[in-house]
Amino acid sequence: MTPIINKIPEILPQCATIVDILRDRSCKIPHKQAFTFLEDGETQELTLTYHEFENFCTINSIANLIERKTAILMQ
């Protein structure tokens, strides 16, 4: 299989996935706004920086892992 190399200058060539890009940006520009969530499609409800988003994903992943492991133990 051929490795995927992106051709976008702002993104490092080794960033082959969206996860790679988000991690790279979290390191380089952690306090820059990454996402804006709209309450009704128009009104800004919440914004997340790259750092906040990475922390949210990490915490959510850990919570999901604990939930799955707990469910297995409870069977």
Buried (B, 14 or more C-beta within 10 A) or exposed (E): EEEEEBEEEEBBEEBBEEEBBBBBBBEEEBEEEBEEEEEEEEEEEEEBBBBBBBBEBEEEEEEEEEEEEEEEEEE
